[in-house]
Amino acid sequence: MLYFLFEYIEKTFNPPGFGVFQFLSFRSILAAITSLVLAFYIGPKLIDYLRKLQIGETIREEGPKSHFSKAGTPTMGGIIIIFSVVIPVLLWSDIQSIYIILVLFGTIWLSIVGFIDDYLKVVKKYSQGLIAKYKLLGQVLVGLLVGGVIYFMPEFQPYATETTLPFFKNLNFDFSYFYIPSVVFIITATSNAVNLTDGLDGLAIGTMTIVMLALAVMSYVSGNIIWSDYLNIMYLPGSGELTVFIAALIGAGLGFLWFNFYPAQIFMGDTGSLALGGAFGIMAILIKKELLIPILGGIYFLETMSVIIQRLYFKYTKKKYGEGRRVFKMAPIHHHFELLGWTEPKIVMRFYIITIILALVSMASFKIR
């Protein structure tokens, strides 16, 4: 909104200095600062409010015993992240951009799905929260909308159904008629993967902030005709506007991490994790970097695979030997390391380091081709 106001003032009155608000980099910085300030402002108020209402996390009995002390910690902290992202994006981005509309809609929609799940678990005391099929339906609907818009709208041509093949020059992969189902799968997978990762203080939000830093670079160069030509990647007009959204998410992430790092004062809950995972998937889709997701989001991929491997192996051994066996001490894999005796901060910091390395590898894929 302020973006259009300053644009109007600059074009109508031409005052000195107002042209700076047209620069994507400047607006991204303003979005990051605004979101960080909002997170610092909203955080303590929401934590106090949730404590008064006694809306706290319920710890699973089958989880690590060290987590029992976290029972009662306020949850649904994703509200902090969502408000701290949405307001700066509305203020500083071009809200008419189809890129902003899609990622903003998907993020808000999935946060609502997550909020309903959290509400049913912590307020209504339904142990399972939102029934899995309804949660899946919410994720699928977002995927159908995003995939359908990209597939049919002329703004996304001629690369609508294509994606970049990492580490290969002048070679794209075309999903063709499977594009929309692929988008549905990606968004569902990424939102659930971040949800699985949200099991240690500061783990999900910290790794997501690192991932977003890499995505900010990718979205900026993809929407810049000079840089995209230099790197020989798809030029996607308008995609650079996503940098403002990503900057807001980085600011909100750092602000939330202030309250969420060990020992956490608040948890993000599904309100935050489903929205963040969905935003990650949507942005990777919009800038045609879907095949980089297993690398850039390697921690989320690892967490998800650990759960899948654990369940499949347990079922296989139970059928074969009459007794289920496990590959990991507990899944997702961060719990495995906890049961090995690693402290939470140690696990989280090492996962941060791995994520930084994977982010650098992802960005290096632009040149190593």
N, C-alpha and C positions, 0 to 999 in steps of 0.2 A: 504493500500500500504506500509506504513512504517512497519506494522506488518510483512509482508513478507520479507522486506529488513532486519529488525533486526533478523528475524528468520534465514535468509540465513547467515548473519554475525556470529551469534551465533553458527550455525552448522559448518560453514566452518573454522572460525578462533578461535572460542571458547574464546573470550575475557572475562575477568571477569566482571560480572554485567549485561551482555546483556540478560541473561536468564530471567530477571525480566519482559521483554516484552512479555513473553509467559503467564504470569499470567493474568487471566481474570479481577481480581480486579484492577490491576495496569493499564491495558489498559482502563478500564471503567473510572478510575479517570482522565487519560489523555484526554479521549473523553469529559468528563464533563468540564474540564478546557479549552480545545480547543474551545468547542462550546460557552462557556461563553465569552471568549475573542473575538471570532468572532461576537457574538451578540452585544457586546459593541462597536466593531469597525464598523460593518455594520449599526447599528441602527441610529446614528446621520446622517450618509451620506444619507441613504434612506429617512429619515424624511425630510431633507433639499431638496432632489431631488424631492420628491412628492409635497412639498410645492411650489417649483418653477413651477412645471407643473400644480399646482392647482388641484391635484387629491385628493379630500376630500370626507368625508362621507356625504351622503344625509340622513337627518333625516325624518322618516315617520311622516306625520301630525297627524296620529292617535296615535302616541306614547306619552309617558309622556312629558309634556311641559318643564320639567327641562332638557330634552335632546336637546332642540333647540339650546342651546349655543354650542353644540358639532359639529354643522354643519361646514363642511370645514376641520375638523380634518383629517389629512392624513390617508388613509386606505391601504389595501393590505400589511399590515405589516407582514403577514404570510411569506412573502419572507425572512424576517430576520430569522424566525424560521427554514424554510426549508434549507436555505444555511448553517445555523449554526449547523444543524443536519447532513446533507448529507456529508459535507467535513470531519468532525471528524470520521464519520462512515467509510468512504472510507480510511482514514488514519490508524485507530487503530483497526478495526475489521477484522475478517476473511471474506472477501467479497465473498469467495467461498461457505460460509455456506448458505444452502437453507433457513434457518430461516431469515438471514440478507437480502437475495435477495428478499424474499416475502414481508417483512415489508417495505423495502426500496422502492420497486416498488410500492406497494400500497399507501404509503405516498406521493410519488412524483406524481403518477397518480391523486390522489384526490386533491392534491394542484394545479395541472394544471386545473382540472375541476373547482375548486374554483376560480382560477385566471381568467379564462374566464368569470365566472359569475361576479366577481368584475369589470373586464375590461368593460364589457357591461353596467354595472350599473353606474360606476363613470366616465368613459371616453366617452363611446358612449351615455350615458344618457338614456339607456333603463331602464325604471322604474322597470321592473320585472327581469332584468338581463338575465341569461341563462334560457331558457324555462325549466320548471320543469321536463318534460319527458326526456330531454337530460341530465340533471343533474342526474336523477335517472338511466339513462342508464350507465353513467360513473361509478356510485357506484355499479351497478349490475355486470358490466364487471369485476371489481376488485374482487367481491365476487365469481364469477364463476371461475376466474383464481386461486385464493387462495384455494377455496374449491376443485377444480379439482386437483390441484397439491398435496394437502394433501391426497385426496381420492385415487389417483392412484400411487403415488410415494412410492417405498419400504422404503425410509428413515423414513416414518411416521408410519410404521407398528410396532407393532400390534394394536396400539391405534388410528388408523387413524380416525375412525368415533366416537370414545368415548370421553366422557368428565367426569371430576370429579364432583361428587355430594357433595356440601359443607355440612360440619357437619356430614357426614356419612363415616364410616370406611369400606374400602374394597368394596366399591360400586360405580360403574361407570354407566353412562347412555350412551346407544348406539343410535346415531341418525340414523344409518343404511342407508337406501336408501334416507333418507331425509337430509343427511348431507350437501350436496352442497347447496340445497335451504336454509338450516338453516344458513350456512355461509353467503350467500347473504343477508339474512334478518339481521343478526347481524351487518355486516359492514355497511349496509345502515342505520340501526337504530342508531348505535353509531355515525356515521359521521353527521347525521342530528341532533342528540340530542346535541352534542357539539356546533353545529351551532346555535341551539336555545338558548343555554346557554350564547353565546357570545353577551350579551346585556348590560353589565355593565363593567366599567373600571376594568380590572384585574381579572374578575370573571372566565372566561373560562381558561385562561392560568394558573392562580394560582391553581385552583382545579385540572387541568390536571397534574401539576407538583407534587402535593401530590399523585395523583393516580399512577403516574409513579414511585414514590419512593416505593410504595407497589408492583408494578409489577416487579421492579428490584429485590426485595427479592424473589418473586415467581419464576421468570425465572432462577435466580441463583441456588436456591435449586432444581428446577425441572431438571436442567442439571447437577447436582452434585450427583453422585451415592451414596455417603455416606449420605448426607443430605436427599435425597429423600427416601432412605431406612429407615432412622431414623424417618422421618415424615410419612412414609408409604403412599407415594403418587407416581404417575406415574413417572418413570425415563425416561426422554426424552433426549437422547444423542444429544448434539449439541445445545440444546435450551438455554443453559447458555450464548451463544454468543449474545443473545438478550440484555443482560445486558449492553453491550457496546452501542448499539443503544439507550436504555432507558437512560443511563447516559448522552449521547449527547443531548437527548431531554430535560432532566432535566436542564442541563447547558443552553441550548438555551431558555428554558422556563423562567428561572430566569433572563437571560439577557433581554428577551423581556419584562418581567414584570417590569423591571426598567423603561421602557419607556411607559408602558401600564397602570400602576397603576394610580389611581385617583389623579389629573386630567390627563387623558391620552394624550400623545403626538402623539400617533399613534394607530390605531385599526388593529387587525389582518385580519379582513375581512374573506370571505369564503375561501380565499387562505390558511389561517391558520386553521380555525375551521373545515373544511371538512377533511383536512389532519390529524389533531390531533385526531379527532373522529375516523377516519378510522384506524389510527395507534393503537389506544386503542383497537378497536375491533379485529384487526388482531393479536395483541400480545396475547390477551385473548384466541383467537382461537388456536394459535400456542402452548401455554403452557397448553391447556386443562382446562381453567378456565372460560369457556363461561357462566356458570350458576352463577358465582360470579359477573357478570357485573351489575345486578340491585342493588347489595350491594355496591361494590367498586365504581361504577359509579352512586351511588344513587342520587346525585344532578342532573345529566343529565337525569336520569329516571324520577325524580320528575318534572323537567322542561318540559319534553316531555308529561308526563301524564297530566300536568296542561293545556297544549294546547289542547290535545285530549278531555279532560273532558269539557273544555270551549266550544269547537266547537259542541260537541254532545249535550250538554245541551241547547245551544243556538238554535240549529236546532229543538230539541224536543219541547222546550217551544214555539217556533215560530209556529210550526205545531199545537200544542195543544191550545195555547192561542191567537195565531195571533200576538204575540209580543215576540221577542227573549229575554231571560233573561240570566244572567251570574252568574256563581259560584264565580269567582274571579273578582276583579275590572279590571284586565287586565292580559292577559297571553302572554308569559310565566310568571311563578309565581314570578320571581324577580321584575317584574313591579307591581305586586299586592302589594308587600311590599313597593315599592316606593310611590305608591298612598296612602298607609297607613301613610306616613310621615317619613319612615325610610330613612336615608341618604345612598348614594351609598356605602361609605366605611363601614358603619355598616352592610349592607346586605352582602357585599362581605366577610368581616371578619367572619361573622356568618356562611356563607356557607363554608368557609375554615375550620372552627371548625367542622362542620358536616362532611365534607369530611375526615378530619383526623380521626374522630371517626369511620367512615365507613371503612376506610383503615385498622384500627387496628382490627376491627371486621372481616374483610376479611382475614387478616393474622392469626388471632386467629382460624379461621375455620380449619387450618391445624392440630391443636392440639385438639380442642373441637369436637371430633368425637366419 
